Amino acid sequence: MTFIDKIRNIQSKNNSLLCIGLDTDVSKIPASLKHHSNPQLEFNRRIIEATTDLVCAYKLNLAFYESAGEKYYETIQKTLEYISEEIITIADGKRGDIGNTAEQYAKIIFDDWKFDGTTVNPYMGKDSVEPFIKSEKHCAFILTLTSNPGSKDFQYLDIKGKPLYEHVVENAVNWNTKRNIGLVVGATHPAELKKIRSLVPEMPLLIPGIGAQQGEMEETVRSGCDRNGELALINVSRGIIYASQADDFSKRAREAALKYKEQINNFRE
């Protein structure tokens, strides 16, 4: 199954564009989990079990696992085993390096851990992206216009009459011969998101910035979806997984996820 088919299938089945970011900070895990041999993994398991019918994807930010110590590889691997094969999984590592190094990043992400997609930094050019787009069942989400304030430092630079991020879009379109490239576009840039969607009407968009970063929901949904109200993965991390830091954290996470899902669907029509 191609990545595009998989994302359309799960977005239809769960009627959801919600992607939950499992950016699991060990210091924020409820104290009641500290007796587990792997508190980070147990936290993830309970969040996944509480929300699996409400999402189209889970995104794991690799930094939160790498910084947790020697168990990080196992934690990622076992977290993925808890996620239904129908649901999209994304490794958020923003990898970008010369070809032979990128090959190793692609190997661990796609072959060893078996993620469906990953975020990729295109700064070093096509050869640094190619290892991530060899298979139609995998997707490389290319950083295009990010949600952080510093995105204005480089991504808006005028080059030959267009901002740099538009040049990234153009190159991504040219590289997308297997229809397995997506773009990362922050919800904090709604006007630009609308323009980018017009340039890539059939490309998946990973959209961070809703929730803690205060992206505007209605504009994000209306501008980010394709003409069928699909192919947008709207990511919320802290606003869901840390809805409570008490023993009821998984229940509160489900309530928050349901709220976000319903808000998104209200604007898909």
N, C-alpha and C positions, 0 to 999 in steps of 0.2 A: 504494500500500500504506500502511495506517495504521501509526503508530509501534508500537502494541500488536501488530499482526500481525508486524511486522518483528522485534521483540524476541523474540516467541515462536518465530518461525522459526529465528533464529540460536541461541537457547538450546537448541532441540531438535537442530538440525543438529550443533553443536559439543559438545553435551551439557555446557554450561558456563554458569555464572553469573558467571564472572570478568570483571571490568573492570580493565584495566591503565591506571593513570594515567601518562601521558607527561609528567611534571613534570620536564622535562629541563633540569637546571641546567648551564649551560655550564662552570662551574668544576669539575664532577665528571665531565666527559667524559674518557675515557681519552686519554692523551697521544698515542697512535698515530693518533688522528683529527684532531689539530690541523692537519695539512697539508691537509685538505680545505677547499674554498672555503666550505663551510657545515658545520662539524663537528656542530652541533646536529641538522641535517637528516639527516646520515649516521648519527648515533647512532640517531635515530628509525627510519630505514629498516631498520637491522639488527635492532632490537628487534622491529619489526613482522614482519619476515620470519621471525624465530625463534619467534614466539608466535601467529601468526595463526589457527592451527587449535585453539588452546587457550582462546580468549576469546569472549565475546559482545559486548564493547565496548572501545573505547579512549576515555579521557577526557584532554583536553589542558587543563591549567591555563594560562590565557592569560598570567598574570603572568610565567611563565618565558620566554615568547616576546617579550612586549612589552619586557621588561628586557634582552633580548639585542641590541637595537639595530635598525638600519635594515632588516635582512633579515627581521624577525619576520613580516610579512605573508606573504612568500613561503614562509617555513619552515612556517607553519601550512597554507597552501594545498597545498604539495607533500607534506607529511606525510599529509594527508587523501587525496591521490591514491594513496599507497602502500597504503591500507587498502581491503580488499575492500568492495564496495557492500553485501554481505550483513551486514556487521558494523556495529553501532551506534557512532556517533561523538558525543561530548558535548563542548561547549565549557564549560569551568568558569571562568566570569568573574564569577558571582554578580551579574549586572547588576540594577539596580533604580533607575529614575528616572522623571520625569514622562513622560507619554505620547509627546510628540513626540521626546524623546530616546531613549526605549525603542524607538521605531520604527526609529531609526537603528542601535541595537544589534542589533535583530532582523534588520535588512536585511543587515548584514555577516556575522552568524553563520549565517543560514539561506539567504540569496540569493547572497551572494558566496562564502563559504567552503563552504556546503552541509553544515553539521553537521546531524545528526538531532535533537539535543537540546541544551539548555543549562541551566545553573543560574541561578535567578532569586531575588533578594531581595524578599520581599513586603511589606517594611516600609511602603512608600508606597501600598499598596492595590491594588485591582483594576485601575485604569487603567494602572498601571505594569507589570502582568503581561499584559494583553490583547494587546499586539503580538506576544508570544511564543506565543500559543495560537490563532492564526488558522487554522492548517492541521492537519488530522488526522495528517499525516505527520511533524510536528514535536512535540517534547515539551519542556515547561518543568518542570524539577525545582525545586520550591519549597523553599527552606531552611526546615526545620521544627524539627529538633532536631539541632544540629551536634555533631561529635565532639570539638571543642576544649574545654579546661577552662573557658573563659569563657562557654560556653553557659549556665551557671547564672546569669549576671548578669541576663539578661532573659528567656530562653526558659521559665523555670519560674515567672515572676511570676504570682501568683494574680489572676485577673480573673473576677469573678462566679462564684467557686467552682471554676474550672478553670485549669490552667496555660496560659500564653500559647500554647505550642506546640499545644495542642488546639484553640484558636480558629483557628490557622493551618490545621490539618487541616480543620476544618469549612468554612472559606471555600474552601479548595482543592476540596473535594467539590462545593460549590455552583457554582464556576467551571468545573467539568470537564464541560461539556456536550458536548464533542467527544472525550472520553476521551483527551486528550493532555496531561494534567497528571500529574506524578510528584512524589514527596517525597524530600528529602534527610534521612536519619535516621542518626545516627552509631551505629556498632557499640559504642561505649563506653557506650551507654544500653540494655542488652538488655531490661530490663523494660518500658521505655517503647516500645521498638521493637515488642515483642509487642502492646502495647495499640494502637499506631498501626496495625499491620497488621489488627487486628480491626475498626478503624474504616474501613479502606480495603481490603477484601479483593481488589479487582481493579485496584488502582493500582500502577504500577511504583515501586519504592523504590530509590534510589541510596544505597548504604550504604558510606561511608568509615569508616576507623578500624581496619581489620584491618592487621596488620603492625607498622609503626613505632609506631602509637598504641596497640597492644596490646589491641584489641577481642577479645572471646572468640568463637572461630569457631563452636562448636556452637550456642550460644544465638542467635548472629546468623543462621545459616542456618535453624534451626528456626522462629525468630520472624519472619524477614524474607520468606520465600517465601510465595506464595499456596498455595491448596490443592493445586495441581498441581506444586508444587516449582519454580515459575517466578516471573518478574516481580520478582526481586531482582537488582540489579546490584551485586555485592560488589567494591568497589574496593581494589586494592593498588597502590601506586606505588613508593615507595623500596625496599620489600622484594623487588621484582622487578627494576626497571630498574638498581638499583645492587647487585645480587647480587655483582657483581665490577666493579672499576674497572680491571682489566687487559685485555689483548687478547682474553681469552676471555669478555668481558662478555655477548655475545649468547647464547653457549652456556649460561652460568650463569643468564641471565635465563630461558631456556627451562626449565631444570631447576627454577628457583624457581616459575615459572608453573604447570608441571605439578604440582608439589607442592601448590600452593594449590588448583588445580582439583580434584585428587583429594580433598583434605581437605574441600572444600565438598561434593562429590558424596557423600562418605561420610555426611553428615548430612542429605541431601535425602530419603532414603528414608523 
